[in-house]
Amino acid sequence: MTNRVFNVPDISCDHCKRAIEEAVTAIPDIDSVIVTVDRRVVEVAGGASDEAVLAAIGQAGYEVDSSS
């Protein structure tokens, strides 16, 4: 299992949190997703690829900060 943290600057509320959690949880081989609104991060555990996680976050309407 791999743990990764993605910075998502546009996270601002519980709606954002739920949308991202639902999108990423739907990916096969995801063990857990934790979205922290005040830190604007998405913590993902599981074997899914970074590309799959990035795509799911994008489909939820958010962009990952690639500079971090």
Secondary structure, DSSP 4 states (H G I P E B T S, - for coil): -EEEEEE-TT--SHHHHHHHHHHHHTSTTEEEEEEETTTTEEEEEES--HHHHHHHHHHTT----TT-
